[in-house]
Amino acid sequence: SLVTDYLKDAGAKTIVYDILLSEPREGDGSFSRSIQSAGNVILSGVALPFAPKRDAAYHAHLTALAWPISNTVPGTHWDDMTLPRMEFTPISAKQVRVGIINVVPDVDGILRRIPLFHESYGKYLPNAALAALFVHQPYPAVKYLPDGQRLQIGEYSWPVTDSGEIILQHPKNADPFLVMPFYKLVFAALGMPGYAISRDEIQGKTIFIGSATAILGDYSVTPHGIKSGLHIMALTYQNLAKNMVLRPHKPGWDLMLILV
């Protein structure tokens, strides 16, 4: 609650929590009031390869959070999704959005592609980085252009795979993002001497806080080395916002290059 209020007052564009808040804990009421007041917060959901028993309240919650898109848009299917507590994302309010944080490596264990949409029970939720891109506006129109193999969302248009995934482009510099321990952000919010953070580091920026399962090893092997889940989420956001994603391989062109 403290950090959310601090970042909002400092002019953060968007705040993304890479933390699964599906179980009750002390302070939930205060946190719920903070994120709904901020109006620029993305919470995380997790897609599951199995389906727990769900009641009508869950399905109403999922329907309220889902993007209104048709099944002609390619997405990654899952048996179920674990959502944040309804207290944080009440059906009656639209101030807080939800994004899915799952990534799916290729068969060789290397992460190259990021699904933009995840589907369960016929409902679609976006990748958390994609959700962060549109937090300040109503859900945009989504169109899949199979001829050009592109996904058009609002003012953006990205090349995607047949399954609706983007191929990440990794920056050449090793540390493209400013990273700081969470306690420094807390101390800055408390106004402790020696921990002030320049407003330029926050104002107009998208802030990612997490990670959801760091203690269990939230890391993925990428073509550019091992990266944390939070780094991959920030990289996905940057790729989408700057239209940096790579174009998927086309077999015809690949064959011609091999022949040449």
Protein Blocks (a to p, Z undefined) as FASTA:
>chain_A
ZZmmmmmmnopabdcddbdcfbccehklmmmmmmmmnopaccdddddfbdcdddfklmmm
mmmmpccddfkbgcdddfbdcdddfklmgfkbckbccddfbdcddfkopafbdcfbdcee
hiacddfklmmmmmmbccddddddfknopadehjbccdddfkopacddddfbfblbccdd
fklmmmmmnopghiaccfklmgopacddddfklmnopacddfebpadfklmmmmmmmmmm
nopaccdddfklmmmmmmZZ
